[in-house]
Every structure is written in C-alpha cells, then in structure tokens.
Amino acid sequence: MAQKDVNEGLEKSALLLLTLGANESAEVLKHLSPREVQKLGTAMARMTPQPRDRVEKMLEELQMHAARGSHIEPDEESIRIMLTKALGDERAANLISRVLQGSDTAGIESLKWLDAATAADLIKNEHPQIIATILVHLEFDHAGEILRHFTERQRNDVLLRIATLDGVQPTALKELNEALTRVLSGSAQTKKTAMGGTRHAAEILNFVGSAAETAILDNVREYDPDLAQRILDEMFVFENLLDVDDRGIQVILREVQSDQLVIALKGAAPEMREKVFKNMSSRAAEMLKEDLESKGPVRLSEVEASQKEILKIARRLSEEGQIMLGGKGGEDAFV
C-alpha cells in the first residue's frame, strides 16, 4: 500500500473519531493497540478544521453528527477525554503528553511501525544517549526487542542511560530528530517531557529476555549497586503474581486464554501453579493439571511470551483499579 493511501486512511479514521465524539470514539479506541491509538491521537491533534461537505462525502452515515456545525474542529480537551475513557487515567496520561506535544517526536514516528531488527539497524550507530532518548519514546516491548539486537556492551550502556535519565529536554528531542534525518517543525516545548528513570528502565528490561536482563543488571550493579536494586524493585515478573491476593488472581484468570495459561505454567515454579489451581474450580483445576501433564516440551521463548502476555493483562487490570499488584518491594503495593 502506498504511503499516500496509508496517510489518507489515517486521516479519514481520525476524522471519523472526531465526528463520533468522545464517548463513542472511546469505545472504538478500546479495541486498538497502544501504537494504533497513539497514531490516531496524533492525527487528531494535528488535524485542521474540516468543512462539512467533506465529512458528508466520506461519512454519509454520520450526516446527523456532521450537520451540527459547519466544521469538525478538534480540540485538546475532547481528545484527552476520549483517550482517558478508552485507556484509563494512568495509561492515557503519558500517551496524551506525547500526541499533544506537537512535532517534537515526529522523527521517531517511523520507528514505531518498523520491526525491531530494522529499527535496531537504523539507530545502532548513533550515540548511546540518542538511542536511549529514542527508546524511551517507544512501547516497552518494542524497546526491549530492539535492545536484543544490540551488542552486550551497547545494551548495557543504553539501559544505564535510560535508568539515569530524568527527562528529555527540547534540545535532546531536536537532536533525536536530526539523528533520524527528520526536520522539526513547530515551536519548541518549554517544558521537558517526563521520560526515562528506573521505572522506565525496569519496564523495558521486562521484555529483553532473561539472559540479557541478567547481563544488563550485572553491568548496572557494577556502576551503581543502589541503582540496580531500584530497577529490580520496579520490575514485575511472573513470579510476582505470587504476591497478588486470591481475588486478584481470580480476576486475572478470567481474562487469560486456557492454552496461554498452560504454556505459561509449564515454566512456572510449583508454588505459582498451586496458587493458580486453588483459585479455580475443582473441575477447572483438574482439567488444567491434565493439560499440563499431556503438554509436550515447550520452548523457553514460548513460555516467556505467554507469561509476558499474562503480565500485560495483570498490569492493565491494576491500572484499571481492579486488582492490586505487589512487586519485589515487599509490603509496598501499588495499583
């Protein structure tokens, strides 16, 4: 598909959401991935007022909505309401700051739609600080996949810079865009964007794989033992589900596919399996045990992938306030 067609489709989708209004559009956004939501949010924020005849031509079925005014004029408040309704307060907050901050991050938009290997090859020769600045603007899993394609030394350096990053200044964003051969347009932001830090580093580490995770943390520990411990305290791994109360486990299990659960538990500790079994009905627990026994050998990569998907569900439920997660920090729980 030509880039022109992609851009036209994106613009039409953004106009449709603006025409529907915040409540209806929020229901649509709930079914999209974070990257798709960010793409649409950015398109809506940048859209100029649209004449009614264009709306009627493209969206005849929405003429009643379009007839309310001569233009569909996007405003930041409606976009904020829409994204918050779709994603919840915490998940939407960071995304809103990105899509409404103008073109400061335009230079990395293309990276969000590239596979990890291609993106890594594109930025691997940049200065580690620039790479770190780029990665904090990507989804955690995407950034983790990109890190896997770097050398061990480069991974360590970049992650350390992410962990010690306390924000991204406008000049850094400009340098980032120049590094990706894109031209900044629009006015510079006067307030730095809250990106990076130990929590961000921990979230990315959750997706790099166990071997790379250990090596990177060992390197950080040599540089600063306290920093390494703070990152560890922020990490949330499959075994941390042992700290979730029984009601929380039951809520999580209601949203996990049975085949996904079987694969995830193949690599889980006995204590984790027992916690799952006791939070299911006797019949469901027996069926799960039978499935585990009959399931043949499973690749470690498949086990990790299934566990990460379950962790994504757990994080989402936590952000929605449905469950409480307990991390490695022990008594300090967070929602």
C-alpha positions as CSV (number, residue, x, y, z in Angstrom):
1,M,0.0,0.0,0.0
2,A,1.4,3.4,-1.0
3,Q,2.3,5.9,1.8
4,K,-0.3,8.3,0.3
5,D,-3.0,5.7,0.8
6,V,-1.8,5.0,4.4
7,N,-1.9,8.7,5.3
8,E,-5.3,9.2,3.7
9,G,-6.7,6.2,5.6
10,L,-5.3,7.5,8.9
11,E,-6.7,11.0,8.3
12,K,-10.2,9.5,7.5
13,S,-10.0,7.4,10.6
14,A,-9.1,10.4,12.7
15,L,-11.9,12.4,11.2
16,L,-14.4,9.6,11.9
17,L,-13.4,9.5,15.6
18,L,-13.8,13.3,15.9
19,T,-17.2,13.2,14.2
20,L,-18.4,10.4,16.6
21,G,-17.4,12.4,19.7
22,A,-15.6,11.4,22.9
23,N,-17.8,8.7,24.3
24,E,-18.4,6.7,21.1
25,S,-14.8,7.1,19.9
26,A,-13.6,5.8,23.3
27,E,-15.4,2.5,22.7
28,V,-13.6,2.2,19.3
29,L,-10.2,3.0,20.8
30,K,-10.5,0.3,23.5
31,H,-10.1,-2.3,20.8
32,L,-6.9,-0.8,19.2
33,S,-3.3,-1.4,20.2
34,P,-1.4,1.4,22.0
35,R,0.6,2.2,18.9
36,E,-2.6,2.5,16.8
37,V,-4.2,4.7,19.5
38,Q,-1.1,6.9,19.5
39,K,-1.1,7.2,15.7
40,L,-4.7,8.2,15.6
41,G,-4.4,10.5,18.6
42,T,-1.5,12.3,16.8
43,A,-3.5,12.6,13.6
44,M,-6.5,14.1,15.5
45,A,-4.3,16.6,17.4
46,R,-2.8,17.8,14.1
47,M,-6.0,17.9,12.1
48,T,-7.1,21.3,10.8
49,P,-10.8,22.3,10.8
50,Q,-12.7,20.2,8.2
51,P,-15.6,21.5,6.0
52,R,-18.9,19.8,6.4
53,D,-19.2,18.8,2.7
54,R,-16.0,16.7,3.1
55,V,-17.4,15.0,6.2
56,E,-20.7,14.2,4.4
57,K,-18.9,12.9,1.3
58,M,-16.8,10.4,3.4
59,L,-19.2,9.6,6.1
60,E,-22.7,9.7,4.8
61,E,-24.0,7.6,7.6
62,L,-22.9,10.2,10.1
63,Q,-24.7,13.2,8.5
64,M,-26.7,13.9,11.6
65,H,-23.4,14.4,13.6
66,A,-21.8,16.4,10.8
67,A,-24.8,18.7,10.5
68,R,-24.4,20.1,14.0
69,G,-21.8,22.6,12.7
70,S,-20.1,23.7,9.5
71,H,-16.8,22.3,10.7
72,I,-15.4,19.5,12.7
73,E,-12.9,21.2,14.9
74,P,-10.6,19.1,17.0
75,D,-9.8,20.4,20.5
76,E,-7.3,19.1,23.0
77,E,-10.0,18.6,25.8
78,S,-12.1,16.2,23.7
79,I,-9.0,14.2,22.7
80,R,-8.0,14.0,26.4
81,I,-11.5,12.8,27.4
82,M,-11.6,10.3,24.6
83,L,-8.2,8.7,25.4
84,T,-8.8,8.7,29.1
85,K,-12.2,7.0,28.7
86,A,-10.5,4.3,26.5
87,L,-7.3,3.7,28.4
88,G,-7.9,4.9,32.0
89,D,-6.1,7.8,33.7
90,E,-2.6,6.4,34.1
91,R,-2.3,4.7,30.7
92,A,-3.7,7.8,29.0
93,A,-1.6,10.4,30.8
94,N,1.7,9.6,29.1
95,L,0.1,9.0,25.7
96,I,-1.7,12.3,25.9
97,S,1.5,14.2,26.6
98,R,3.0,12.6,23.5
99,V,0.3,13.1,21.0
100,L,-0.5,16.7,22.0
101,Q,3.1,17.9,22.2
102,G,3.3,18.7,18.5
103,S,6.0,17.5,16.2
104,D,8.8,17.3,18.8
105,T,8.9,13.5,18.4
106,A,8.0,13.4,14.7
107,G,11.4,11.9,13.9
108,I,10.7,8.7,15.7
109,E,7.2,8.1,14.4
110,S,8.5,5.8,11.6
111,L,10.4,3.7,14.1
112,K,7.2,2.8,15.9
113,W,5.9,1.0,12.8
114,L,9.2,-0.9,12.0
115,D,10.1,-4.4,13.2
116,A,12.7,-4.4,15.9
117,A,15.5,-5.7,13.8
118,T,15.1,-3.0,11.2
119,A,14.7,-0.3,13.8
120,A,17.8,-1.5,15.7
121,D,19.8,-1.5,12.4
122,L,18.7,2.1,11.8
123,I,19.8,3.5,15.1
124,K,22.6,1.2,16.2
125,N,25.4,3.6,15.1
126,E,24.0,6.6,16.9
127,H,25.4,7.8,20.2
128,P,24.1,5.7,23.2
129,Q,22.4,8.8,24.7
130,I,20.5,9.4,21.5
131,I,19.5,5.7,21.4
132,A,18.3,5.9,25.0
133,T,16.3,9.0,24.2
134,I,14.7,7.2,21.2
135,L,13.8,4.1,23.2
136,V,12.0,5.9,26.0
137,H,9.6,7.1,23.4
138,L,8.7,3.6,22.2
139,E,6.4,1.0,23.7
140,F,8.3,-1.1,26.4
141,D,8.1,-4.4,24.5
142,H,9.2,-2.7,21.3
143,A,12.2,-1.1,23.0
144,G,13.1,-4.4,24.7
145,E,13.0,-6.2,21.3
146,I,15.3,-3.5,19.8
147,L,17.8,-3.9,22.7
148,R,18.1,-7.6,21.9
149,H,19.6,-6.7,18.6
150,F,22.5,-4.6,20.1
151,T,25.8,-6.0,21.3
152,E,26.0,-6.7,25.0
153,R,28.2,-3.7,25.6
154,Q,25.8,-1.4,23.8
155,R,22.8,-2.8,25.6
156,N,24.4,-2.2,28.9
157,D,25.4,1.3,28.1
158,V,21.9,2.3,26.7
159,L,20.0,0.8,29.6
160,L,22.2,2.5,32.1
161,R,21.5,5.8,30.4
162,I,17.7,5.2,30.3
163,A,17.8,4.4,34.1
164,T,19.6,7.6,34.9
165,L,17.5,9.8,32.5
166,D,15.3,12.1,34.4
167,G,13.6,13.8,31.5
168,V,14.0,14.8,27.9
169,Q,14.9,18.4,27.1
170,P,13.7,20.0,23.9
171,T,17.2,20.2,22.6
172,A,17.6,16.5,23.1
173,L,14.4,15.9,21.1
174,K,15.7,18.1,18.3
175,E,19.0,16.1,18.3
176,L,17.0,12.9,18.2
177,N,15.1,14.1,15.1
178,E,18.2,15.2,13.4
179,A,19.8,11.8,14.1
180,L,16.9,10.3,12.2
181,T,17.2,12.8,9.3
182,R,13.9,14.4,10.0
183,V,13.2,18.1,10.2
184,L,11.5,19.6,13.3
185,S,8.6,21.8,12.7
186,G,6.5,23.9,15.0
187,S,7.6,25.6,18.2
188,A,9.8,24.1,20.8
189,Q,8.4,22.9,24.0
190,T,9.5,24.9,27.0
191,K,8.8,22.1,29.5
192,K,10.8,18.9,29.3
193,T,8.9,15.6,28.8
194,A,8.8,13.2,31.7
195,M,10.6,10.2,30.3
196,G,13.2,7.7,31.5
197,G,14.1,6.8,35.0
198,T,14.3,3.5,36.9
199,R,10.7,2.6,36.3
200,H,11.1,3.0,32.5
201,A,14.3,1.0,32.5
202,A,12.6,-1.8,34.5
203,E,9.6,-1.9,32.1
204,I,11.9,-2.3,29.1
205,L,14.0,-4.9,30.9
206,N,10.8,-7.0,31.4
207,F,10.9,-7.6,27.6
208,V,14.6,-8.2,26.8
209,G,14.7,-11.9,27.9
210,S,16.2,-13.4,31.0
211,A,19.8,-13.8,29.7
212,A,20.1,-10.2,28.5
213,E,18.3,-9.0,31.6
214,T,20.8,-10.6,33.9
215,A,23.8,-9.3,32.0
216,I,22.5,-5.8,31.9
217,L,21.6,-5.7,35.6
218,D,25.1,-7.0,36.4
219,N,26.6,-4.2,34.5
220,V,24.4,-1.6,36.2
221,R,25.3,-3.1,39.6
222,E,29.0,-2.6,38.9
223,Y,28.3,1.0,38.1
224,D,25.9,1.7,40.9
225,P,24.6,-1.1,43.2
226,D,21.8,1.1,44.6
227,L,20.6,2.0,41.1
228,A,20.5,-1.7,40.1
229,Q,18.4,-2.5,43.2
230,R,16.0,0.3,42.5
231,I,15.5,-1.1,39.0
232,L,14.9,-4.6,40.4
233,D,12.4,-3.2,42.9
234,E,10.4,-1.6,39.9
235,M,10.5,-4.8,37.8
236,F,7.4,-7.0,37.7
237,V,8.0,-10.6,36.7
238,F,5.7,-13.7,36.5
239,E,6.7,-14.9,40.0
240,N,5.5,-11.6,41.4
241,L,1.9,-12.9,40.8
242,L,2.5,-14.9,44.0
243,D,2.1,-11.6,45.9
244,V,-1.3,-11.0,44.3
245,D,-4.2,-11.9,46.6
246,D,-6.6,-14.7,45.7
247,R,-9.3,-12.4,44.5
248,G,-6.8,-10.7,42.2
249,I,-5.7,-14.0,40.7
250,Q,-9.3,-14.9,40.0
251,V,-9.8,-11.7,38.2
252,I,-6.7,-12.2,36.1
253,L,-7.6,-15.8,35.3
254,R,-11.0,-14.7,33.9
255,E,-9.2,-12.9,31.1
256,V,-6.4,-15.4,30.3
257,Q,-6.9,-17.9,27.5
258,S,-6.6,-21.6,28.7
259,D,-3.9,-22.5,26.1
260,Q,-1.9,-19.4,27.1
261,L,-2.1,-20.3,30.8
262,V,-0.9,-23.9,30.1
263,I,2.2,-22.7,28.3
264,A,2.9,-20.0,30.9
265,L,2.7,-22.5,33.8
266,K,5.0,-25.0,32.0
267,G,7.9,-22.8,33.1
268,A,6.5,-21.7,36.4
269,A,7.5,-22.7,39.9
270,P,5.4,-25.3,41.8
271,E,4.2,-22.5,44.1
272,M,2.9,-20.5,41.2
273,R,1.0,-23.5,39.8
274,E,-0.6,-24.2,43.2
275,K,-1.7,-20.6,43.6
276,V,-3.5,-20.8,40.2
277,F,-5.0,-24.2,41.0
278,K,-6.5,-23.1,44.3
279,N,-8.2,-20.1,42.6
280,M,-10.0,-22.2,40.1
281,S,-13.0,-24.6,40.5
282,S,-12.1,-28.2,41.2
283,R,-13.1,-29.3,37.7
284,A,-11.2,-26.4,36.0
285,A,-8.1,-27.2,38.1
286,E,-8.2,-30.9,37.2
287,M,-8.5,-30.1,33.5
288,L,-5.6,-27.7,33.7
289,K,-3.5,-30.3,35.5
290,E,-4.3,-32.8,32.8
291,D,-3.4,-30.3,30.1
292,L,-0.1,-29.6,31.8
293,E,0.7,-33.3,32.0
294,S,-0.2,-34.0,28.4
295,K,1.6,-30.9,27.0
296,G,4.9,-31.8,25.5
297,P,8.1,-29.9,25.7
298,V,7.7,-26.1,25.1
299,R,10.4,-23.7,24.0
300,L,11.5,-21.3,26.7
301,S,10.7,-18.4,24.3
302,E,7.1,-19.6,24.1
303,V,6.9,-19.8,27.9
304,E,8.3,-16.3,28.3
305,A,6.0,-14.9,25.6
306,S,2.9,-16.4,27.3
307,Q,4.0,-15.2,30.7
308,K,4.5,-11.7,29.4
309,E,1.0,-11.6,27.9
310,I,-0.4,-12.6,31.2
311,L,1.7,-9.8,32.9
312,K,0.3,-7.3,30.4
313,I,-3.2,-8.3,31.5
314,A,-2.3,-8.0,35.1
315,R,-0.8,-4.6,34.6
316,R,-3.9,-3.4,32.7
317,L,-6.2,-4.7,35.5
318,S,-4.0,-3.0,38.1
319,E,-4.2,0.3,36.1
320,E,-7.9,0.0,36.0
321,G,-8.0,-0.5,39.7
322,Q,-9.5,-4.0,39.5
323,I,-6.5,-5.7,41.3
324,M,-3.5,-4.7,43.4
325,L,0.0,-5.8,42.3
326,G,2.8,-6.4,44.8
327,G,6.3,-6.1,43.4
328,K,9.7,-7.1,44.7
329,G,9.5,-4.2,47.1
330,G,7.6,-6.4,49.5
331,E,5.0,-4.6,51.6
332,D,4.8,-1.6,49.3
333,A,2.0,-2.5,47.0
334,F,0.8,-0.3,44.1
335,V,-2.3,-0.1,41.9
